[in-house]
Amino acid sequence: MVTKQMSIGEVLRINRYTAPIFMQFGMHCLGCPHATAESIEDASMVHGVDADALVKALNEFLDQQQA
């Protein structure tokens, strides 16, 4: 389960196919140092993204992958 406290890098290590979801939310620099250091919540604030909506979309995607 993805949480707002996780980094983008952590989520990508769980499933690299989550990258398009981050990009849909305007987070295009998935390989930058911030992606491994700051939380999804912090990155969302910087990019003006709703962190709850992003986490929901990521978890829905991951749930579908496990089905």
N, C-alpha and C positions, 0 to 999 in steps of 0.2 A: 504494500500500500504506500502510495506517495503522500508525503506531507509537505507543508509549506516550509518546514525547517530543513528539508533535504536540499542539496545543491543540484543544479542542472546536470552536472557531471555524474552524480550518483544515479540519477534517473536514467541517464544515457547508458550507464554501465549495466543497469537492470535490463534495459531493452533499448537498443540503439534505434529502433523503429519509432520511438517517441519523438525523434528529431522534428518531423513535419508538424507535430502538434505545437512544439515550442515556436516554430517558424510562423505558424498560423496566428500565434499570439504576439508576433512582432519581435521575437527573440531570435535573431539571426546569427549572432556571434557565439555559437555553441562551443567553439574551440578556444575562446579567449580565456585568460586566466581567471576572470571573474566567474565564469561558468563553473569552475571547480571550487571556488572559494566562498562565494556568497550564496545565501539561501534563495530558494524560489521566491519567498516572500520579499526579500530585499531586491532581487532582480526585477520582480514585478513592479515594485514601487518606482524603480529607476525608469522602467519602460512604460509606465502608466497602464499596467495590465491588472486585471482583477485576478489576484492570486488564487482565490477560491474557485473561480471558473476554470483557471488553468489546471489546478490540481484535480478538479472534478473530471475534466476532459482526459487527463492523463490516466486517472484511475479507471475510467470507463473503457479506455483503449486497452489497458492492461487486463482488465476483467474479460474483455472480448477475446484476447489472445489466449487466455487460459481455458475458455469454454470449448 
